[in-house]
Amino acid sequence: MARRQIPVVVLAGFLGSGKTTLLNHLLSSSDGTRVGAIVNDFGRIEIDAMALAGQVDSMVSLGNGCLCCAVDTSELDGFLERLARPGAGIDVIVIEASGLAEPQELIRMILASDNEHIVYGGLVEVVDAAEFARTRTAHPELDRHVGIADLVVLNKADRVDEAGLRATLETLERLAPRAPVIPAAHGRIDAGLLFDERPRGEDTEPVRQLSFEDLYREANRERAARGPAGRDGGCGDGCDGGGHLHSAYDSVEFTSGTPLDPRRLMAFLDGRPDGLYRIKGWVHFGADGHREKFTLHAVGDFLRFYPSPWARGETPDTQLVLIGAGIDAGAVRKELEACRETEPGEGAADETGMWGVLRYVQREQPGAPGEPGRPGEYGEPGAYGEQGAYGEAGGPGEPEDAEYA
Ligand SMILES: Nc1nc2c(ncn2[C@@H]2O[C@H](COP(=O)(O)OP(=O)(O)OP(=O)(O)O)[C@@H](O)[C@H]2O)c(=O)[nH]1
């Protein structure tokens, strides 16, 4: 009997929209389905891959740069081959694209694969309900990404009011008239939407899958629209990423074995430049009583620390990836270097320095490994201590309704 082909689902969405959170939720709620993941981190430090480690049945990680610009597609082919080999027993492969990838290029690469054990399984586009209007203005190409999706997840529904949610929902339905648009919080969608039957809209028309012809026509249309002076964003033939989202972005990686001074780090975070849209990784503070691993996420104005114990054998350190447009990478790195404790035990002597950090602490990171999914809930999860959320980060400056530990 012929072997069933393994669907390869592309999980895309702008920086910080919640792709890893959604993937983690799927992994913890897809009983019995064996998921293979290909994770494409933008920075050299593979934060996403580490966030998924231990959850997934099989994972390969493609760090440092967008997969969509791989000139040599054989690397992806090699990974697909590995995950799709009969012995691996994988039912579905999910490629988590970097937050700056061109999903269309990834789809093209999957369709071009001559691996007979796999089949393109559709594009899931994750949209950040709180940031979409702003990012769409800065990056109109996001409309096109939504337009080619088979399923749109309107994530972070808990971060906007009902009217805001409805307005974004209507925009997305207009941009993707034939794809279901599902509001969600913390990526909690039904795994069956991706892994089993394909989702269908109100009508009986099957969900559209892009064919090679569609992609070819679309690429030609875009090329024509750009005109002779426009840069060709197509990949695979010596592409330099021109015209792609990520061509406008820089990433900075920062690691430190020396603990960071909480006051200096908060001064940096509170004053972070507007273009610095995404920060992820973890921080080691030397302050007494706060020596845990502080996982850090910033997405636009949003800022959170999620403390957890260091894993057995893990050496406490700081590893951060910072991604932004129009940022001075050298200056950002210098500012971070200045956040290192200069004297041993400095933080321990001044525990009050942690107060600034604690304003942004949330005890549990929903969707993180070990955190069970709770489908259908939009509410803000339990926060630091007993008292609910520690205030939404209002970006640089003081967060609204800040509370102190
Ligand atoms: N309030 C809220 N926060 C969310 C939700 N989904 C994700 N987050 C938080 O948003 C931040 C970014 O989530 P990730 O899942 O890492 O986003 P991502 O798309 O994988 O990020 P990149 O890979 O950098 O593009 C984390 O702090 C998440 O905990 C949600 O629905 N509501």
The ligand as an ORCA input file, in Angstrom:
! r2SCAN-3c Opt
* xyz 0 1
  N      -1.408     38.645     25.853
  C      -1.035     37.737     24.953
  N       0.273     37.482     24.762
  C       0.615     36.560     23.837
  C      -0.336     35.866     23.070
  N       0.313     35.030     22.225
  C       1.619     35.185     22.467
  N       1.821     36.106     23.434
  C       3.100     36.600     23.967
  O       3.734     37.338     22.903
  C       5.139     37.185     22.973
  C       5.668     36.657     21.644
  O       5.142     35.360     21.405
  P       5.906     34.288     20.490
  O       5.059     33.076     20.440
  O       7.311     34.137     20.925
  O       5.883     35.045     19.088
  P       6.570     34.586     17.711
  O       5.639     34.947     16.622
  O       7.015     33.166     17.782
  O       7.847     35.566     17.712
  P       9.026     35.649     16.588
  O       9.487     34.239     16.347
  O      10.067     36.510     17.236
  O       8.439     36.290     15.386
  C       5.391     36.247     24.161
  O       5.606     37.035     25.305
  C       4.078     35.486     24.298
  O       3.855     34.980     25.615
  C      -1.729     36.166     23.278
  O      -2.632     35.660     22.631
  N      -2.000     37.105     24.223
*
